[in-house]
Amino acid sequence: MLEPLDRAIINRLQGEFPLCEEPYAQVAEELGTSEAELIARLQRLLDDKILSRFGPMYHAERLGGGLTLAALAVPEERFEAVAAQVNAFAEVAHNYQRDHHLNMWFVLATETPQRINEVIGEIERLTGLTVFNMPKEQEFYIGLRFDA
């Protein structure tokens, strides 16, 4: 169960992060806590896997790059080995195992749009498996907010 301050921290930090000399101190003041407490709580939320990451989200396409969702059907006995091969690519933003015949799903974020197909080809050559490329057609932002 999240404590009210944890909920407030998550809600506050989803919108924007202050660009100033002491951003954590500014957010802590807004939330009525100390900078040390804010940082400790963020670390605990990460350590406890309540948050999977804390950092900026870049819009790769607006920066001239490419972004796509991809999937593989990996034989169960090869899953760990293929996951290591796929995750070795710097362009793999994150990778998830799913209970589906396409059991490995990952996001590619590349420096150029052309690099998407290059990385997909490299993964296919390396693993011997077909990569299913599923580029987005439309983007929706869904924020997660908690009642305080």
PyMOL commands that set and color helices and strands:
alter all, ss='L'
color gray80, all
select helices_A, chain A and resi 4-15+23-31+35-47+76-87+113-127
alter helices_A, ss='H'
color red, helices_A
select strands_A, chain A and resi 66-72+92-97+104-110+132-134
alter strands_A, ss='S'
color yellow, strands_A
deselect
rebuild
show_as cartoon
